[in-house]
Amino acid sequence: MGRHATAAALLAAFLATACRAQILNPPYFNLAEGRTIWATATCGDSASPELYCKLVGANLDKQDNPHINLIQGQVCDHCDGTDPRRAHPPENAIDGSEHWWQSPPLSRGTRFNEVNLTIDLGQEFHVAYVFIKMANSPRPGVWVLERSTDEGKTYQAWQYFADSYADCDTYFGPEVEHGISRDDSVICETKFSKVVPLEGGEMVISLLNGRPSANNFTYSPVLQEWTKATNVRLRLLRTKTLLGHLMSVERQDPTVTRRYFYSIKDINIGGRCVCNGHADTCDITDPNNPSKLNCSCQHHTCGPQCEQCCPGYQQNKWQRASIDNPNVCEPCNCFGHSNDCYYDEKVDERQESLNVHGIYDGGGVCRNCQHNTEGVNCHKCRPGFYRPFNKLLNATDVCQPCRCDLTFSSGNCMEGSGQCECRPEFLPPNCDQCNAGYYGYPQCRPCDCHANGTQGRVCQVNGGQCPCRRYYEGKNCDRCSPGYYGFPDCRPCDCHPSASLGASCDAESGQCTCRNSYGGRQCLHCQVGFYDYPTCKLCSCDPTGTTEEVCSNQTGQCLCKPQYGGPRCDQCAPGFYNFPNCIPCECDSKGSLGNSCDNAGKCHCLASFTGLRCDQCAPGYYSYPDCNPCGCDSYGSVGLSCGSDGTCFCKPSFDGEKCDRCKKGFYNYPLCEGCNCNPAGILATFGGCGSLTSGELCECKERVTGRICDQCRPLYWNLKPSDPQGCEDCECHSPGTLGGLRVCDGQSGQCLCKPNVGQRQCTECLDGTFHLQDQDLLGCQDCQCDVGGAVGSSCDARSGQCQCRPRITGRRCSEPLQAHFFPTLHQHKYEVEDGHTPSGVNARFDFDSGLFPGFSWKGYAIFSNIQKEILIDLHIQKPGLYQVIARYVSLNGDNVYCNISFTPDTYGESKQTETLVLPPSREPRFQGVVGQDGVTALPFVLNPGRWTLSIKAPRPVFLDYMVLLPEAFYEATLLQERVRHPCLRGGNMAGPCRQLRYPALPDTAVPVAAAQGADGQGAPVRILDDADVLEELHSGPMAHLDEDHGSLRLDLRVPRAGPHALVFFYHSLDNDGSVAADLVLSGADRLATGRANFHHCNYNLLCRQGEPRQLPHLCLPDPVALQQLRRQLRSVSERTRD
């Protein structure tokens, strides 16, 4: 509800402009919802999960909370892009859910201080505000809110954000503004860069409030352009760091840097479609782009943004609607002879177009006039036609053909009467005499002297000088005198005295000789390439890309040629490249996605095409323009390409048109192996690769395997030519190996040791463990040396005695020597009874040990109706995060909600307030300031200086003292305890334990329920029915074997022929040692026996055991029976797997 109220306030400036009925505006909505969003880096986008920790700590009294991963006192988790619960992709920031986007922590590198988060709005919108809500991190320290108006090609800053004005100048330059002075001022804001709150902070950024034209949006083109955007980008530059962590961040301490990152839960961008005041809805889906919204245009406007007048309604120039004038597009007046027209600004200036109201207003020019009409309004007859008297202009037969003799007439005739128009040499109206300036009817030749320039209208002089009038000259008086032009009228040049170089002009055009930067006939305008007469400033345009006019003579706007673009016409337009010589992309119509290309002229090709213009086949295809797939064999071909005939290029050992067979001398397609058997591993009697059956390559020694006899078989290692058997025995120490297996690495001889056992033959315990035993599944026990009391984690291999620090004793070094003690962490303790009230009076207290047993110092403070608030003056010496813990007694029947606040005495720090919840307790109890979940601690950010701690309790409660716990105490980064002791069934562990897990079995494993088996007499096997045990082990029913019921028979279904191994899942209920079991495995025509050792297993999971050493592999597809399993186990799991 709060967010909607904020959004409503931010829209006030926009809504004020829409209160009149003449201007139409679509409704506002969240532009970010459902849009495309991406980030330059995201937590968990690497190959493995990524650890991060929050600045907010944990309640140490509740470490066992299953939802908290506590590492060194820090609440931690992992980002994992493959796990939906731990993935934090950018889409989470705009989906309206409780999930969030998160950047990588700085532990991955300080370069991740700089991360961009970009939202593509898909089209142009007017944006009123941007609302951002953080998740589990503070707000960014330094960042920029940016916008793009060209679909992400370029970005401009909307607003800067920094910790201080000094950071504003450092990061963004000293010219950055700190206050709004213009509609397009880019300011730097500091109020959103505080470290408090540590989580869930909000930023409400208005792009309108406080700007000069906020209440006159319609009349401010600058503000209209300022709010337009096609893309919005958050350019994050620096995380907000605690003062006490600065040096640790600089040193890249991972325990600190893993706590700094960006996390955003919600981005709400309030805005609306750009409809220019001609639409009140924006709900039409663009057929070419379903995610794009077009305006539902009114006022006879058209276009996605109502940015032009509809065809036939272009009498006036299109304009944005305003409060005073809706600027409705009017129809052109073509008198019914055309339905098409266009707007001509010059026609409008000359008032030559008649509108539908009969007024010469507008610049509508009709096109494609019919019925033999022409003209701006189709109001004139074409040459050779005339309009009879009393014919209405909208009549279809308004223009009738002229009937004239072309010997004397031009073919045209007069409007109304149809009187024919005489040729120039004949006298109107009857064309029966020569016209002035001609003689000799009916030929009517031109006079020797030009009539306009001759005195007395003399016609013939028989080759002499004609008597010229003033302003005329020449033998025939047929040209103008200097200073005049336009024969035969000879008008004065009238050149501007200061803008021209003289009084003379061109005899025909009258063009004066203008000074530099001036133009026009009389030099009364700016020359081409200049604008703003009379100053005539130079246009800032690239002449390469501009038209002859270069720029607008009024505004200086550059006028680009069709193949050029950009504000200065210094770029190639879409479909062209190679500026300054912009040439067409000429992308191939079959191979390309369109006619656009990059700056190098590279077109965007379909999958099977390539080349600059997509006019070639891509690798793996041939025969342009069909570009058929080569189909080369992936094993035998070199790459994907083939020749023009489709022939593939084969690897050395392959042959064939598609490289799908072996070349001569090579064997076993698709391997096509050469005969390169390892000499150390083959028999001395080996006769070559060709001597073996198909599929085989080499003949190995007894203890050797592999295609080329280069590997030792299991149980052996160290392949040597001198060894007649090829390899030597692993000689693994059975008590120290997993499952007693004697298998080792064929190269190094390293045996498969139990988790706590080391050395090549698994003969010694690892550091931190002791007492190697065969029946111990881990091999050795954990030393459990106390991390604070012992010098290290190692102990004596036999006794387990740890090496203790001075004044500490015990096997684990966990006990102080006699007459010594361990101090507590309550070093910053403040007695509440030593505080004072807001009026300065000492706090009221009592010392009744019956009500508050074991109080410290002189008593305990009493909160009541008389004393509801106590103040404690503090002096903080080291910066950092501090948890607050109270020791109290509350006799109330339910929780008491106290208000805890820290108020600084220094400028620049913020007051911090949280709630301390005190549950009922008649005995003294400790309680920390925690979140609503009752687990996550809410620390306070305290920097060096004087602070006042305020405690307000609305109901009676007794407070003994308050403790400030620095992060170094509860995180204890130096005391990193290494937990090796496994978790046992029953959960009776004194401290933390290590949860054991087995790797997953392959998908081909076949489970068999042991609980469905039979005993030795064929009766159903005894079932373990202890529900608590089964639930803790996450197990189903189990066969329960003991001394009295020690046999189990199972039917195993072998899915296919081949080697198989038995793996038993089991658990020990109360026996302490290992128990051997005899195995009998029978098939259709064979019998195998073996022996398995089931070691003691009392962990909180099912243990596994197999025995491949003594149990031969079966290679039969028939049903197999596990005939007998005789032993003295307490229970065996519900499954075996083959």
N, C-alpha and C positions, 0 to 999 in steps of 0.2 A: 504493500500500500504506500510505503514511503517513497519508493522509486517513482511510482506514477505521479505522486504529488510534486516531486522534483521536476519531472518531465513537463508537467502542466505549467509550472512556473517559467520554465525556459521557453515555452512556446508563446508566452504572452506577447512578445514583440512581433512574431509572425501573425498571430491571431488579430492583433490590432489593425493590421492592414487588410484583413478580410471581412471587416464588419460591414462594409457597404455591399449593396446587392449587385453593383455593376461589374465587380471583379470576381472571377471564379477561381477557386483554389481547391485542389484535391486534399483529402484528409492526411494527417501525419501517421506514420507507423515506424516500427523498428526496421531500419534499412539493413541491419547486419544479419537478421534472422534468415537462415537458409542460403546465405551467400557463400561464395568460395573464399576460403581463408587459408593462409599458409604462413609458416615461420621458417626463418633461416636456420634454426636449431631447436630441437625439442628434447626434453629429458626422456631417456629410454629409446632414442632412435638409433642407438648403436646395436651391435650384434648381441650384447649381453645386458642383463638388468643393471641399472645404474642406481647407486646408493645416494640418498640425500637425507638430511636431517632438518628439523624445524628449529627456529629460534625459541619457540615455546617449549618448555621442558616438560618433565613427567613428574607425577606424584610418586615419590620413592616408597610410600607405604603400599603401593599397588603395582609392584613390578610384574606380577603374574597376570596382568590383564591380557587376554588373548588378542586384543586389537592393537596393542602397543608393542612396537619393536624398540626396546630400550638399549641403546649403545652408548656407553660412557655417560649415562645420565641424559642423553639426548633422545628425543622421540624421532625415530628414523623409519624409513620405508624404502622401497625400491621402485623406480620407474621401469616398466617393462612393456614395450610396444606390442608384444605378443599376448599379453594378459589383459583382457578388457577391464579388469578391476584396477589394474595399476598402469594403464596406458593414459597418457595426458596429451593427446593430439590437439592441434589448434582448433579443431571443430568444437571442442568442449567449451570454448570461450563464448560461443554464440548460439548454443543449442538450448539455452534456457534451463539446463539441468543443474544439479549440484556438483557435477564434475567440472574439471578445470584444465586449462592449458598450463604447462610448466616448462620452463627453459632448463637446459642442463645446469647443474650446480657448478660453481667456480672451481670445484675440485677437478673438473675435467680440463680446466685451463682458464686463465683470466681473460682470454679473448671472448669468452661467453658473457662478459659484461655487455658486449655489443650484440644485440639480437633484434631482428626486425620481425614484426607481426603485421601482416598485410591482409586487408579485406578488400576483395574485388566486388564492388556494388553492382557490376554488370551493366550499368548505364549511368547517365548523369542525373544527380538529384540535388535538391537544396537541403543542406544539413543545418539543423538548428542547434544541436548539442550532441555531446558524446559523454556517455556515462560508463565508467569503468569500475568494477568491483574486484578487489584482489581476493585470492584464496588463502593459502597458507604461508604467505610471505608478506613483508611490508611493501608499501608503495615504492616504485622506482625512485632512485635518488636524482638522476639526470636522464632526461629523455626528451623527445620531440614528437609532437602530434603533427603529421604531415598529410597532405592531400594531393591527389593527381586529378587533372581535368582532361588528360589525354590517354585514358585507359592504362595508366601505369608506366607510360614511357618516361615521364619526368615527374618529379615531386617538388612541392613547395611547402615551407613550414606554415602551419596554422597557429601553433603556440609552442613555446619553449617551457621546460620545467627544470628546476635545479634547486639545490639545497639553500643557496644564498645568491644574492645579487653578484657577489664576486665570482661564483661559479658560472652565473649567466654570462658574464663578460669573458671568462676563460674559455668556456666551451663554444659560445655562440658569437663572440665578438663584442667589442665595446659599443657598437652601434645599435645593439638590440634594445628595444623599448621596454620600460618597466611599467608603463601605463598606457591606456588607450587614448589616442589623440585623433585617429582617422578611422574610417570605416574598415580599412584593410590593415590596421596596425597589427604587427606580429609581436606580441609581448612575451616576457619571461615571467613565469609564476613560481613562487617559492612555497606556498602554503600546502601543496600536496606532496612535498618531499620529506616530511617528518617520518622518523622511524616508528612512531606510535600512531596507530595501533600496529602491533606485530603481525596481525592477521585480519583479513576481512575489511581492510581500508577501502574507502570509496573516493572517487574523483568525479566531480560533476563539472564538465567543461562546456560553458556556453559560448557559442560563436556569434551571438547577437547582443546579449545584455551589455549595456554600458557603451555601446558604439553610437556615434552621433546620429545615425539615421535608423536606429533600431525601431522607432515608431513610425518611420516613413519608408518602409522597405520598398514599396512600389516605385518611389521616385529616386531611388539610389541605385544606379547601375553598378557602382563600385561594390556596394554591399551585396547585390544580387550575384555578382561574379565571385565575391569572397566566399559565399556559402555553397558554391557549386563544387561537386566532387564526383568522380567516377571510381576512385579508389581511396581508401583511408589506411594510413600506415602508422604504426607505433614504432618509432626508432628508439629503442632502449639502449642507453649508453653506459649507465653505471648503476649497480645495485646500491641500495641504502645500507650502509655498514654501521654497526655499533662502534662507538668511539674506542672501546676497549679491545676491539678486534682488528684495528687498522694494521698493526704490525704483523699479526698472524696472517692476515690476508695477503700482505706484501710478501711474507715468507712462504706463501702457498702451503700453510699448515692444513692438511686435509680435514682434520677434526673441526676446523673453523670454516674453510671454504666450501665444504659440502652443505653448509647451512645458508648459503647465499645464492639466490636464484630469483627468477620472476615467476609468479603464478597468477593467472587471471581467471576468475570464475565467470565473469559476465561482461560483455561489451554490448551496450545498447546505443545505437546511433539513431537519434530522432531526426526525421526529415520527411520530405514529400517529393513527388515527381515534379520536374520542371515542365509546367504547362503554360507558362507565360500569361496566366490570368484568363485563359480561354477554356478551361475544363474544371469541373468540380469532382471528377472521378478519374482514377488512373487504373483501370482494371481490364484493359484490353491486352491480351497476350500477343506478342509479336510472332507471326507464323514462322519466321525464320529463326527465332530465338525464344523458346518457351519461357526462359527465365527473365525476359525483358518485358517491362510493362509500358504500354503506350497510353497516352491521354485520350479520353473520350471528348473530342474537341467539339466546341460550340462556336457561335459567332461566325459561322462559315469559314472556320480555319481548318487546316489539314496538317498532317505530319505527325511523327511520334510525340513531339513536344508542342504541337499546334503552332509551329514556328513559321507557317506560311499561309497565305490565303488559298482557298480551294480554287480549282480551275473554274473560270467563269466569274469569279468574285474578286477580281484584282483591279477594281476601279481606283482604289487608294493603296498606298504603300502599307504593307503589313506593319503593325505595331503591337507591342505588349499592352495588355489591358491595364488600365490604371483606375484609381478610385473615382476620378472625375469623368473618365471616358472609357467605355468598354472596348472601343476601337474595333467595332464589328466590321468585317470585310464586306464591302458592297458589291453587287453584281455590275458588270460592265454593261453599257447601253449600246447594243449592236443592232437595235431595231429589228430583231428577229432574223438577221441575216448571218449570224454566227453564234456559236456557243463557247467559243474559246477566245481568250484575250491574255494580255500581259501588262505589267505595270512599267511605264516609262517615266523616269524622273524628269527628263527634259520636257516631255509633253505636259507633265503636271506643272512645271515652272511656267510654261507658256500658256497655260490654261486653254489647251486645245481639245480636251476631252469633255464631252457632255455626259453627265451622270443621268441616272434613271429619274432624277427629280427635275431634270431640265436645266441644271446649273453647270456651268463650266468649272468643275471642281474635281480634281483627281488626275491620274495619269493612265487610265485604262486604255489600251490600244487593242482593237479587235483584230483577230487573226482569221485567215481562211474565209474572207467574206464571200458570200454566195449571191446569186441572182444578179450578176454583173455589177456588183457594188464594190466599193473600196473606201479607204479613208480610215481615220482614227475610230470612228463610230459606224463604219460601213454606211456612211451618210452621203457618199458621192458615187456617181456613175463612172464606170470604167471608160477609158478613151474609146470613142466610137458609139457611146450610148448617152442618152439624156433622160432627165426626169420630166415628164409632161406636167403642165399645170394641174393643180388639185390632186396629184398623186401623193398618197400618204407615204412617209418614209418607211413604214413597216410593211408596205404592200410587196408581195412577191414579184410582181411585174412592175416595180417602180422605175426600172431603167429600160427604155426602149432603144432599139438601134437607130443611129443617124442614117439619113438617106441623102448623101452628098456626092457631087462630081469631084473626083480626086484630081482632075486637071487644074481646078481653081481652088479646091478646098483641102484642108489637112485631114479630113475624115471625121473630125469632131464637130459637135453642134452645141448650141446654147441650151441651158436648162430651161424648162418650161415650154418654149416655142419650138425648139428643135432647129432653129436657124443655123445653117452650116457655118463653120469657121473658115475664113479665107486663109490662103497661104500668105506668107509675109509680103510677097511682092504684089498682091492684089488688094484693092481697097474694099473694106466691108461697107455695107452688109451684103451687097449683091455680087461682089468680086468681078465687076464689069469694067473697072478702071485700074490703072497702075497705082500702087500705093506711093506715098511720099518716099523719095529716095530711089525710085525706079522710074524708067521711061520706056516707051515703045511697046504699048499694049498690042497684041496679047502676050508677047514674049516678056515684057517688063524686066528689062535688064537693070542692074544697079547703077546709080549715078556715079560720075567721076568723083564728085566731092561728097564727103559724108554729110548728110543733112544736119546732124546734131552739132557738128563742129564748124559749119560754114555760115558766114553772114549772108543774109538775104536768101537763104535756102537755094543757093546756086546749085545746079545739077551737073551741067556740062561746061568744061573749060577747054576741051580738045587738047589735053596734054599739058596745060599750063598750071600755074600755082592757084590753088583754091583760096578764096579770101576766108581766113580762119577767125573764129570767134575767140574771145578771151578764154584762157585755160586750155586751148587746143593748139596743136601744132602738127607739122608734116605737110607734104605737098598736097595731099588730099584731105588735110585736116582730120586725119583718122587716128590720132593718138593724143594722149593727155600731156599737158605741160608738166615740168617738174613740180612736185608738191601736190599733185593730183593723181587720181587713179580711177580705174573702172570705166574705161571708154565703153560706150559713148557718153555716159553721164558725167565722167570726170569730176568725182567728188574730192574734197580736200582730204589730205592724208591725216591731219590732226594728230600727229605723233606726240606722245606725252613728252614734255620738254625735259624732264629729269630722268625718265626711264629709258629714253631712246638716244641714239647717237647723232641724230639729225632730223631735219624736217621732211626729207624725202622718204618715199616709200616705194614698194614694188608697183609698177604701172598697172598690172592686172589685178593682183590680190589686195593691194593697198597695205601690205605688210611693212611696218616700220622696222628699222634696224635697231633692235633692243640691246640694252646693256646686259651684262652677264646676270643671270638668275631671273630676268624678266621676260615675258612673252605676251602673246596676244597681238592682234593687228596693230593696235595703238600703243602696245607695251603697257597695257593696263592690267595685265594678269601676270602670275608667276610663270616662269619658263618650265618646261617639262623637267621633272626631277627636283622641283622646288615647290613649297606650299606656304600657305598663310600670308597672302598679299595684305599689306605692302612690304612686310619684312622679308618674305620669300626665303624661308630657311631651306637648307638642303635636306632632301628626303634620305632617311637612313635605310636604304634598300640596296640589295645586291643587284647590280645592273645585269648580271648574267641571267637571273631568273625573272626579271620584271618585263611587263609589256612596254609598248612605246610610251604610254602615259606615266610609267614608273610608279607614281603614287597618287593618291587623292590630293587635289590642289587645296583642299580645305583642312583635312585631318592629318595628312601625311601617311595614311595607311597604304602600305605597299600593294601593288597590283601585280599578281604573279601570272606567269605564263602557265598554260595547262599542265605542263610536266614538272612544275616547281611548286614548292609550298614553304611553310614557315612564316613567322612574322616579317622576316626580311627577304623572303623568297630565296633563302640561301640553303634550301634543302630540296631533295627530290620528292615529288608527290608520290602517293601510293601507286604502285604499278610501274615505277621508274627507279633508276639507280645511277650511280657513278657521277655524283655531283662533282664539278659544275656542268659536266656534259651529260645531263640527265637523259638517259636513253631507255626505251621500253624494256621491261623484263622479258617479254616474249616467251613466257613459259609455255611448254608443250601442253596442248589441251588434253591429251590422253594421259600423260604421265604426271601432271601436277595437280595440286589441290586448289589452285586458283592462279590468278595472274600477279600475285604479290611476290616480292623477292627481298633478300637482305641487301645490305650496302655493297656487297661484292657481286650482286646480280644472281645469287643462288636462289633458285625457286624451291618451293616446298613440295617435295615429290611424294607420290604414292609409294607403297611398300616395295613394289617390284620395279621401280624406276629410279634412276640417279642421273647425275650430270648437272651442269650449270642450269640448263633449261628443262631438266627432267626428260631429255630426249634420248636417253640411253637406258639399257637394262641394268638393274642393280646386280651386285654379286649374288650368284645363285640363280640367275635367270638369263635367258638368251633369246635371240631372234626378235629384235625390235621391229615394229612396235607391239608385237604380241607379248614379248617378254615371258616366255614359257619357263616353268621351273626346270632347273638342270636335273634334279633328282639324284645327285651324286651320293654314293654310299658314304655314310658318316664315318665308317671305320676305315675305308680304303682311300678316300679322296683327300687331296690337299686343299683345304678350304671349300668354299661353296660354289666357286665359279667353274664354268666350263667353256669350251670353244664355241664358235658360231654355229657349229653343227650339233651341239649338245654333248660333245665328248668331254668327259671329266678328266682332270689331271690327277693321276694316281700317285700314291706313296710308293716308295721303292719296292715294297714287297707285295703290291697288289697289281691286278691287271683287269682288263675288260672295259667296255665303253662307260660303264657306271662305276668302275673300280670295285666290283662286287665279287671278285674271286682272287685267290692267291696266285702269285707269279710262280713260275717253275723254280723249284729249290726252296720253297717256303711251304709251311704245313699248318693245317688246322684253322681254316677260316672261321670266324672273322679275325682270329689272332694273327694268322699268317706269320708264324714265328720262324725265325732262322734257327738253324741247328747250333745254338750257342750254349750248350750244356756246360755247367760249371765242372771243370776237371776234378776239383776236390770232392765233389759229391757223387760222381757216377761210378758204376762198377767197372772193374778192369775188363770185364768181358763185353762191355757195351759195343754194339755193332753199327752205330749210327742211327740218325732219326728215321731214316727210311725203312729201317728193319722192324719198326714197331707198328702196332695196329693204329687205325685212324683215331685221332683224339689224343694220343699219347705222343710225347716228344723225347724224353730222356729216360734212362733206366738208372735209378738211384741206389746208393748204398742203404744198408739196413736202417740206420738211424737218420736218414736224410729224406727230405721231401721237397716239394715245389716243382713248378713246370720245368725248370732247368737245373733241378737238384742243387739249389743254392740255399736251402734252409734246413735247419735241424728240426727233427720231429719233436712233439711235446715230450718233456722229461729229459731233453738233451740240449747241449749248446756247444759252441766253439767248433765250427766246421773247419777241418784240417785235411789236406791231401794225404798226410802220413797216417791218418787214423783209418784202419781197414773198415771200421764201422761208420766212419764219417764224423761223428760227434761224440762228446763225452757226457757222462751222467751229470744232471744238475746238482745232485747231493743236497737238496733243500732240507733244512731242519724242520721236520714235520710239526712239532709243537708251535712253531712260529709262523706257519703258512696258513693261508685261508683254506679251511676245510681239510687240512692235512695234505693238500695237493703238493706234488713235487715238481710241478711245471715251472719253467723259468724262461726268461727271454733268450731267444736263440743266439743273439749277438753278445749281450753283456753277461748272460748267465744269472741275471737278477731274478730271484724267486718271488712268488706272489705272497708278500708278507701280510700278516694281520695289521690292522690300522695302527697299533701301538708298537710294532716290531720293525727293526731295520736290519741293515747289512745284506750282503748278496745272498747268503744262505738263510737269512731270517733267524739269526742266532742271538741277537741282542735287543734289549728294550730301547725305544727311542727316548730322547731327553724328555724329562717330565713324567716318565712312567717307570715302573719297576715290577719285579717278580713275574718272570715269564713262565706261563703255564699252558699245558696242552689243552686243558678243558676250558680255558678262557677264550671266548670268541674274539676278544680284542687283543689277546696275546699277553698284555701287561696291564697292570693297574695304574690308575692316575695317581701321581704323587700328591696332588691337591695341596701343594705348598701355598701358604697364604701370600697373596700378592703384595701385601703391605709388610708382612713380617719376615719373609724369606728374601735372600739375596737374589735368587733366580727361581726358575720353575723346575730345575733338576733336583734329583734326590739320589740317595744311594740305591744301586740297582737291586740289592738284596733286601735291605731293611726298610727302605723307603724314607729314611731320615733326610729332611730338607736342611739346607744350610741357612741358619737363622742370622738375622741382624743382631747387633748388640742389644742386650737387655730383653731379648725375646727367646722363648723356649718352646718345647713341644715338638712332636714329630713333624707337624705341619707348620711350625713356627707361628702359631696362632694364639699363644698365651704369653702374658708379660711375666717377667721374673718376679719373685716374691718381693713385696714392698714397692711395686711399680703398678701403673694403670695406663689405660688408653684414653686420651682426651676425646671429647665429643666434637661435633661440627658446629655447635652453637657458640661460635666465637663472637658473633655480632648480635648480642642479646640486649634488649632494651626493656627495662622494667616499666610496665604500664603505670604502676602507682607513682612513679617518679615524673609522670607527665603533668600537664596542666590543661585547664579548660580554655575555650576561646577567649574568655574574659581575663585570663592570666592567673586565675586562682589555682592553687595546687589541687591535684586530682584527689577525690574522695576514695579511701581504700579501707580494707578490713584485714584481719589476720586470724580469723576463726578457722583452725585446722579441722574442725568438724565438717564445715562446709567445703573447704578446699584443702584436702590433705596434702602435705608435702610442698606447700608454696615456697617460692624462693624469696630471698632478700627479706623485706620487711612486711610483706603481705601481698594482697591482690586488689586490683582496681574493681570498683563496683559501677556497673552501668544500670541506670534506673531512670525514672521520669525526672528526677532532679539532675542527674548527670548523664546526658545522652551522647556527649562527644568529649574525647580526650585528645590532646595534641602532644606529640613527642618531637623534639628538635633533634635532628640527625646531622652528622657531618660525614659525607661519603668521600673516601680517599681514593678509591680505584673505580674506574668506569666499568660497566658491564651489566649483565642481567642478574637480578636478585629475586629469588623466591621469598615469599612472606609466609611465616609459620607462626601460629598463635597457640599458646597453652591456656586452656580455659576450662570452666565448668558451666554448664547450662542446665538449669532445673526446669526449663520449659518442656512442654509436651511435643513440640515439633521444632523444625529448623528455625534459627534466627539468622536473618540476612543482614549482615553488617556492611557498612560502606567504608572501604579502605582507599585513601587517596594520598598521593605524594605531591606536595606543592614546592616548586623550586624557589630559591631566593635570588637566582641569577637570571638575567635576560636571555632569551633564546631557547630556554628549556620549556617543555609543555607539562601541564598538570596531568597526572595519570590517575585514573580511578577504576577500581574493580570491586567485585562483591565477594565478601568472605562469608561462606555458609557454615554455620556452627550447628551440627546435629545435636540432639539432646544427649547429655552425658552428665551423670552425677559424680563421676570420677574424673580427675584431671586427664585431659586428653590433648593431643597435638592435632591441629588442623591447618592445612595450607590453602592458599587462594588458588582454586582450580576452576576449570571450565564447567559447562553444563553437564558434561559426561562424568564429572566427578573424578576424573583421572588426569587429564592433561593440565599441567601446572600453567598458570598465567603469570609469568615473571614481569617485573617492572624494570624499565631501562633507566638506570641512575648513573649520572656522570658526576665527577668530583665537584664538591661544593656543599652548601648548606641546603637541607630539605626539611620540610615539616610533614610528619606523618599524622594524618587525621584518622581517628577510629570513631565511627558512629554506629551505635547499636539502638534499634528502635524498641527493644524489650530488655528486661533485666538479664544480665549475664555477668560472670566473673572472669576477668582476664588477669593472668599472672604476668606474662611477659610476651614480647614479640621478638621473633628471630628473623634477621635478614641472612639468607643463605646465598652466597655468591655462586656463580655458575661453576667456578673452579672447584667448589666443594661437592656439588651434586653431579657434575659431569666427571670429575676426577680423571682427567685425561692421562695423568701419569700412572694411575693405578689400573692398568688394563689386565683384567683377570682372564687367563686362558683356561677355558673350561674343557676338560677332557673326560670327566666322569660321565658315563652314559646314564640315560634316564631308565629307571627300573619300574617294573610293574608295581602298582600300588601307590605310586606317587609319594613315597615316604623319603624324599630327598631333603637333606638339610639346607641345600643351596641350589644354585642353578646347575643344570645338567645338560649334556649334549644329546639331542634327539638323533638317534641312529636311523638311517634309511638305506635300503638296498636299491640298486639300480633296477629299472624296469626290465622285465623279461621281454624277449622278442615277441612280435605278434604271432609267430608260428608256434609258440608254446601252447600245449593242450592241457587245461586244468582237469584234474580228476578229484572228486570229493572223497576224501578218506572216510568221511562219516557214512558213506553209502556202502562201505565194504563189509566183509564178514570176518568172523573169527576163525580159528583153526577147525572148528566143527561145522562151519557153514552157517552158524547163527549170525544175526545182525551184530555188528560191532557195538561195543559200549560207547555211549555218547557223553561228552563233557557238557554239563548243563548249567554251569555257573555263569549266569547272565552278566554279572559285573566283570568277570575276567574276559569274556568274549567281547563285550563292548569296548573295554580298554584296549584290547588287541585289534579292534576293528576286524573281527573275524566272524565267520559263520560257524555252523556246527563243526565240532572236531571229534575225531576218534580218540577215546580215552584209554590208553594202555598202561597197565601196571603189572605187579607181580602175578596177580590172579588172572588178568586178561592181557596176555602178552603177545598174541598173534593177530595178524591183519592180512586179509586176502582182498586184492583189488583186481578188477578187469580193466586193462588199459587198451585203448583203441589207438593203433598207430595209423596216422592219416596217410602216410606215404612211405615208400621204402627209403632207407638211408640210415646213417648213424643217429642214434638218440641217446640222451643222458637223462637219468632220473634226478630230480631236485625235490627234496622234502622240505615242507614248511612245518615247523614244530615249535613247541614251547614247553618249558619245564615248570612244573607247579611247585615242587618242594625238594627235589633231589639236588645235591650239591656237586656231584661229579659227572664225568662223562660215562655214557652207557653205549656199549657196542650192540649192533643189531645184525643178525644174519639175513641176507637177502637171497631169494630164489626167484628167478625170472624164467618163465617157460613160454615158448612159442609153439607153433604148429609142429615143428620137427626138431627143435633144439631146446637146450636147457642151459641156463647160466646162473652162477652163484656169485655172491660177493658179500662184502661186509661194510657197514657204515657206522661211523662214530658220531653219536649225537651228544655234543658238548652241552654243558649246563647253560640254559637260556632263561634268565629271569628278567629280561628287558621288557619295555612296554611295546614290543612289536614281535611278530613271528620271525624266528630265525630260519635260516636256510641251511641245508646240508645235502651234498651229493657225494658219490663215491665212484668216479670214473677210473680210478686206478685199478680196482679189482673186478669191476663189473664190465664184461665185454659189451661192445655196441651191438645192437640187433639191427639187421638190415632186411626185416621182413615186413610186407604190407599187411600181414594177417593180424587178428586180435592177439594180444599178448596178455598173460596173466601174471601179476605180481603174486606168486603163489603163497609165500610166507614172509612175514616180517616178525621175527621173534626177538624180544628184548624186554627190559624192565623200565621203559619210559613211563612217565606219568601221563603224558598226552602227546599226540602228534596232530599237526594241523589238518584242516579239512581238505587240503589239496596236495597232490603231487603233480609235477609237471614233467612231461617227457620231451 
